[in-house]
Amino acid sequence: MGNSSTTENREEKEEKEHIIPVQLEEHEGYVKIPTDLDITSKDVLSVLCISDTHSQHRHIKFDLPKVDLLIHAGDFTNVGSLDNIVKYDEWIGELIKEQICKKAILIAGKTKQKQDTQLENQSIINTKIGNHDITLDKQYYETFGQARFHLSKKEDTKECRKAITNSTYLMDESDKTMGYHILKKCFGGNQKIRYIQTAVNFKKTKRRQYLWKPLAARELAKKWAKIPEDTDILITHGPPFGHGDTVKRVHADFGEDKHVGCKDLLVRVKKIKPKFHIFGHIHEGYGVTTRKDDPSTIFINASSVTVVYKPENKPILFYIKKNSKEDEE
């Protein structure tokens, strides 16, 4: 165990040494990732990223720039009520009508594990109870979420899903964004995890009411293996290891400045090399990073609210070159 832990710590340290921040251009209502592309060209797509708005989308105090595509990386509600979903969808409809964005993509943010007190000596999932956007997963909601969060009123999961009309909702699937000549794939992973830890670290946290069944690393790797190799833009709710995944005060039982991202997700991202990986969930991890040894992927933690749930983080804008028709086919 000791040698394994030492090896893991050394590997984590080496991994973190490759991670560098991306310097962003500050604008009044957003921050922009620098680009060499001709942003006036019709062959360049503008994308604005937000995440973790937690039903505070109308309290975002920034004037949003006009873009081709708006991406939300999950936790757009507080507890997934139909009212919350309708209000978010109406907001997106207004943005489209006002030509702030031409199209919007959305994934949900939630967890989906069964409660268990048996801990195995392996990489596991350490998660708080999922309590955001929960009605978009019928099985989870009906077996646990409703009893935990909606005792006074059970929501109709079909109606909640149908209420999303102004965004393309992705759950472990791809989307040919805005027709031909745009992107090969935009894969939204409805990430059903929170933090990857070792069994030892898990036991040390002593979060009694928050202990959940371990998910073996091989199972998680199988999930990420579904991400297509030709993905240009990857969307997951939670971060990969080392990128925008550092917890501060709220989750202090993990240790100050603890990296809690998914290592298996990072392995897959490093293999398929999407141009952009967008996520959120760790509010204090807001910002943009890349790897100095391989800057082919830009990692974006687009969390809109701070660690104390104030919508103070600016949306993040980037540009990407459209694919040719031949690439699409």
C-alpha positions, -999 to 999 in steps of 0.1 A, spaced: 0 0 0 28 24 9 47 19 -23 15 22 -43 6 54 -26 41 68 -31 41 59 -68 7 76 -72 18 107 -54 49 109 -76 28 104 -108 4 131 -96 33 155 -90 48 148 -124 14 153 -140 8 187 -123 42 199 -134 29 198 -170 -1 220 -163 1 257 -171 -26 285 -169 -37 302 -201 -36 340 -200 -70 354 -209 -79 386 -225 -102 406 -202 -133 422 -217 -161 440 -200 -186 412 -201 -164 381 -207 -129 368 -209 -114 355 -242 -89 328 -250 -63 344 -273 -64 330 -309 -45 334 -341 -76 328 -361 -93 355 -382 -124 359 -360 -141 379 -387 -140 349 -411 -172 329 -418 -151 298 -414 -145 305 -377 -170 296 -350 -174 317 -318 -183 297 -286 -192 311 -252 -189 288 -222 -208 289 -189 -215 263 -162 -229 259 -127 -253 288 -129 -276 271 -103 -307 290 -114 -289 323 -111 -286 328 -149 -306 361 -147 -283 374 -121 -252 372 -143 -243 408 -143 -223 408 -175 -234 418 -210 -229 387 -231 -211 390 -264 -228 378 -296 -217 343 -305 -225 314 -327 -228 289 -299 -234 289 -262 -224 259 -241 -235 252 -206 -216 224 -188 -243 215 -162 -258 223 -129 -280 249 -145 -306 244 -118 -306 239 -80 -326 207 -76 -340 201 -111 -375 214 -106 -397 219 -137 -400 256 -128 -362 259 -127 -358 242 -160 -385 263 -177 -370 295 -165 -335 286 -178 -350 275 -211 -369 308 -214 -337 327 -208 -319 308 -236 -349 315 -259 -345 352 -252 -308 350 -259 -315 334 -293 -342 358 -301 -319 387 -292 -292 371 -314 -268 368 -285 -263 332 -296 -275 312 -326 -276 279 -308 -272 265 -273 -259 232 -260 -266 219 -225 -256 189 -204 -268 181 -169 -248 180 -137 -256 152 -112 -244 120 -97 -257 84 -99 -243 59 -75 -260 36 -50 -254 39 -12 -230 14 2 -208 12 33 -184 -14 18 -151 2 7 -127 -16 -16 -90 -10 -17 -91 7 -51 -98 39 -69 -133 49 -60 -159 76 -64 -162 99 -34 -194 120 -40 -218 142 -23 -254 133 -29 -263 146 -63 -288 175 -60 -287 194 -92 -305 188 -125 -317 155 -110 -350 152 -128 -332 147 -161 -322 112 -150 -355 93 -145 -341 62 -128 -320 82 -103 -348 106 -96 -374 79 -90 -352 56 -69 -335 83 -48 -336 119 -59 -373 126 -54 -374 111 -19 -343 131 -9 -351 164 -25 -387 167 -37 -407 152 -8 -434 179 -10 -438 176 -48 -428 149 -72 -417 163 -106 -427 146 -139 -393 136 -154 -408 135 -189 -422 170 -186 -388 182 -172 -370 168 -202 -396 181 -227 -392 216 -212 -357 219 -227 -367 233 -261 -342 260 -268 -310 241 -262 -297 209 -276 -295 186 -246 -266 160 -248 -262 130 -226 -233 107 -237 -239 116 -273 -227 138 -301 -241 167 -321 -232 181 -355 -233 216 -344 -253 240 -365 -253 218 -396 -225 212 -421 -191 227 -422 -189 233 -385 -176 207 -360 -170 170 -363 -185 162 -329 -194 179 -297 -197 151 -271 -215 159 -238 -207 135 -210 -234 136 -183 -207 129 -158 -220 107 -129 -191 113 -106 -177 140 -83 -143 132 -70 -118 105 -76 -99 95 -45 -81 64 -31 -98 42 -5 -74 55 21 -83 91 15 -120 82 13 -119 67 48 -101 97 62 -129 121 51 -155 105 75 -184 120 56 -208 95 71 -240 106 53 -221 111 21 -205 76 17 -214 61 -16 -206 28 -34 -171 26 -50 -169 26 -87 -139 7 -100 -115 26 -121 -120 1 -150 -157 9 -150 -151 46 -152 -125 41 -180 -151 22 -200 -174 52 -197 -148 76 -210 -139 51 -238 -173 60 -254 -160 95 -262 -154 95 -300 -118 99 -311 -127 127 -335 -143 149 -308 -134 185 -313 -152 199 -283 -157 177 -252 -182 187 -225 -183 170 -191 -197 183 -159 -167 175 -138 -130 182 -145 -102 159 -154 -74 155 -129 -52 186 -125 -72 210 -146 -96 234 -127 -101 208 -101 -86 223 -69 -109 224 -39 -105 251 -13 -128 259 17 -161 240 12 -144 207 7 -116 213 31 -118 177 45 -100 166 13 -71 188 22 -64 224 12 -56 228 -26 -65 191 -32 -69 181 -68 -101 161 -71 -105 156 -109 -109 123 -127 -77 106 -137 -94 82 -161 -110 112 -179 -76 129 -182 -61 97 -197 -89 96 -224 -85 133 -232 -48 130 -236 -54 102 -260 -81 117 -282 -68 153 -279 -100 174 -284 -93 210 -292 -114 221 -262 -126 204 -230 -153 223 -212 -165 215 -177 -174 230 -143 -186 216 -110 -155 228 -90 -165 264 -86 -132 275 -72 -114 259 -102 -127 285 -127 -102 294 -154 -84 280 -184 -53 257 -185 -34 236 -209 -3 213 -209 31 227 -217 43 194 -231 12 191 -253 -9 222 -257 -32 206 -283 -61 207 -258 -74 238 -240 -92 229 -206 -120 253 -196 -136 253 -161 -165 276 -169 -182 277 -135 -203 308 -134 -208 310 -96 -181 312 -70 -175 288 -42 -201 307 -22 -226 306 -51 -223 342 -63 -225 346 -101 -193 366 -104 -172 345 -129 -172 359 -164 -183 337 -193 -153 323 -213 -152 329 -251 -131 309 -276 -129 305 -313 -125 274 -334 -121 268 -371 -150 251 -388 -143 217 -404 -146 212 -441 -175 193 -456 -151 165 -463 -141 163 -427 -178 161 -417 -185 132 -440 
